[in-house]
């Protein structure tokens, strides 16, 4: 017992330092776990992510109908030249590209609807998504006169369901 007391007395500062480091490590791990759990619980769940691509297109077609669009027509899943839905409203013909993503939509979608809009001789091209758009997509859409409807616009359209 005497050797133990001598060891403790000679290494007291070292033992205190080890205890403080262990406590700080424990607190760091605890904070990380709680932060992740809180972030997971606070992030709104995106109901669109459970949909397949064609289901999302059908859903978008329903939103368009509920918001006064007529002559709604879905294109085939392949060889659609960048257009998923055709619709009309107030005498204008629309070509829609629908993108259900879990990340921002980039320039490719804008390029596709630009080509599809002109190929099918529609007046307005729109990219609809549950997400948001990259800055590059926004710049290209402005240059090509393409409308970008993001998740906020979908929420606005859903109010009429």
C-alpha positions, 0 to 999 in steps of 0.5 A, spaced: 500 500 500 505 504 501 508 504 494 501 505 491 500 512 495 507 514 493 506 513 486 499 517 487 503 522 490 509 522 485 504 522 479 498 526 482 498 532 476 499 526 471 493 523 473 488 529 474 490 531 467 488 524 464 482 524 468 480 531 465 482 529 458 477 523 459 472 527 461 473 532 455 473 526 450 466 523 453 463 530 453 465 531 445 462 524 444 456 526 447 455 533 444 456 529 437 451 524 438 446 529 441 447 534 435 446 529 430 440 526 433 437 533 433 439 535 426 436 528 424 429 530 428 429 537 425 430 536 418 423 536 415 422 529 411 422 530 404 415 526 402 418 526 394 424 522 396 419 516 397 417 516 390 420 513 383 421 518 378 415 516 374 411 517 380 413 524 381 412 526 374 404 523 375 404 527 382 407 534 378 401 533 373 396 532 378 399 539 381 398 542 374 391 540 373 389 542 380 392 549 379 388 550 372 393 547 367 389 543 361 391 539 356 396 535 360 399 530 357 405 525 359 411 523 355 413 516 354 419 514 359 424 514 354 425 518 348 422 524 350 427 529 348 427 532 355 420 533 356 416 529 361 409 533 361 405 538 356 400 542 359 396 549 357 394 555 361 391 561 359 393 560 351 400 558 353 403 551 351 408 549 356 413 543 356 415 541 363 421 537 366 420 534 372 426 532 377 426 529 384 432 529 387 436 529 394 441 535 391 440 541 387 438 541 380 444 543 375 444 545 368 443 539 365 436 539 366 435 546 363 439 544 357 434 538 356 428 542 357 430 548 353 431 543 347 425 539 348 421 546 349 424 548 342 423 541 339 416 540 341 414 548 339 412 549 346 412 557 348 414 556 355 419 551 358 419 549 366 424 545 370 420 542 376 423 539 382 422 538 390 429 541 391 433 547 389 437 549 383 445 551 382 447 558 381 449 555 374 442 552 372 439 559 374 444 563 370 443 558 364 435 558 365 435 566 365 439 566 358 434 560 355 428 563 358 426 557 362 422 557 368 425 554 375 420 551 380 423 549 386 421 546 392 418 552 395 414 553 388 411 546 389 409 547 396 405 553 393 402 549 388 400 544 393 396 549 397 390 548 391 390 540 392 
